[in-house]
Amino acid sequence: CARRLMKLWRAARIQSNDPVEAWASIVEDPAKTAEYKPRRGMGGFVRSSWDEVNELIA
């Protein structure tokens, strides 16, 4: 679910000022990837700012 991935992203960004390191901390941790990967494609909307979304997809 997008909500879970955004929650992981926001927590990772608090821990790391570098977006690349924050993303790596999510995708390189098997427990974290197991939280969001099985739920991909199931839809759902999450409120976010334009800046946050641009940073995540960049």
C-alpha positions as CSV (number, residue, x, y, z in Angstrom):
1,C,0.0,0.0,0.0
2,A,1.3,3.5,-0.8
3,R,0.5,4.5,2.7
4,R,3.1,2.1,4.2
5,L,5.8,3.1,1.7
6,M,5.3,6.8,2.5
7,K,5.5,6.0,6.2
8,L,8.8,4.2,5.6
9,W,10.0,7.0,3.4
10,R,9.2,9.7,5.9
11,A,10.9,7.8,8.8
12,A,14.0,7.2,6.6
13,R,14.2,10.9,5.7
14,I,14.2,11.8,9.3
15,Q,17.2,9.5,9.9
16,S,19.1,10.6,6.8
17,N,19.4,14.0,5.2
18,D,20.4,12.3,1.9
19,P,17.4,11.0,-0.1
20,V,19.5,8.3,-1.8
21,E,20.7,7.0,1.5
22,A,17.1,7.1,2.8
23,W,15.8,5.1,-0.1
24,A,18.7,2.6,0.3
25,S,17.8,2.1,3.9
26,I,14.3,1.0,2.8
27,V,15.2,-1.2,-0.2
28,E,18.2,-2.9,1.4
29,D,16.3,-4.0,4.5
30,P,14.4,-7.2,3.9
31,A,11.9,-6.5,6.7
32,K,11.0,-3.1,5.3
33,T,10.7,-4.4,1.7
34,A,8.5,-7.2,2.9
35,E,6.1,-4.6,4.4
36,Y,5.4,-2.8,1.1
37,K,6.2,-5.0,-1.8
38,P,3.4,-7.5,-1.4
39,R,0.9,-4.6,-1.3
40,R,2.1,-2.9,-4.5
41,G,-0.6,-2.3,-7.1
42,M,-3.4,-2.4,-4.7
43,G,-4.1,1.3,-5.0
44,G,-4.7,3.9,-2.4
45,F,-4.0,7.6,-2.1
46,V,-1.7,9.3,0.4
47,R,-1.7,13.0,1.1
48,S,1.7,14.5,0.4
49,S,3.3,17.7,-0.7
50,W,4.6,18.3,-4.3
51,D,8.1,18.7,-3.0
52,E,8.0,15.4,-1.1
53,V,6.7,13.5,-4.1
54,N,9.2,15.0,-6.5
55,E,12.0,14.1,-4.1
56,L,10.8,10.5,-3.9
57,I,10.5,10.0,-7.6
58,A,13.8,11.8,-8.5
